[in-house]
């Protein structure tokens, strides 16, 4: 059985609730009809990784599909240096939002191997500036997701996983995908950081008939733990994968994962001889 995953891009429309009593101003009144925000608040990067970090920015309006807006982004650096610890993948700091790009843009930060020589933790904070319309962050008192912070940390691991693995995924949602399989490659891209060719453990390829979805696994050093943190859905877009798992003494590892759309599974990876 094949399951078709349909994602319909929509422009977020936020409506102000107008509960008032005795002339009091409602606490949840919107600050703006237009706003731009980061899809996620933070990213954890292991120093030594060179995998690009793609930070998505979304513009939303109550005024419909015909609106457009522009913005710029700036970086605030703490113990990080452009050209030494990272490079910016964008050609400029200009962002343009309209219906042709689905009111979405992205900022790409490329870590450099030299970052591992930087002592202590480094941070790259991305902020939106000069919005042509609206405010940065969700409307409201906390302005949530008005910035994105990239934390670059050094991890010293005594173990590593790499090579070819056969994977079987069970306990899936949708249930009809239970038992899908795949062959995946795992490679080291930094200390405690591993690139896997398919996060979904065979679901996208062998249940939906789509391509494998690659991503990064982070190792929790001084222990067997593994983490998938906000890895992008590159097949369907507009979504991220998260999960956790562990390495077993026999060389296998397992990950329980899910994405925001509702796909999930428990994947067991067995090394090929």
Secondary structure, DSSP 8 states (H G I E B T S, - for coil): --------------------STT---TT--S-SEEEEES-SEEEEETT---EEEEEEEEEESS-TT--EEEEEEEEEES--BTTTEEE-SSSSEEEESGGGTTEEEEEEEE-GGGGGS-S-EEEEEEEE--SSSEESSSSTT-TTSEEEEEEE----S----EEEEEEEEEEESGGGTTEEEEEEEEEEETTEEEES-TTTTHHHHTS------EEEEE-SSSSEEEEEEEE-TTT-S-EEEEEEEE-TTS-EEEEEEETTS-EEEEEEEE--
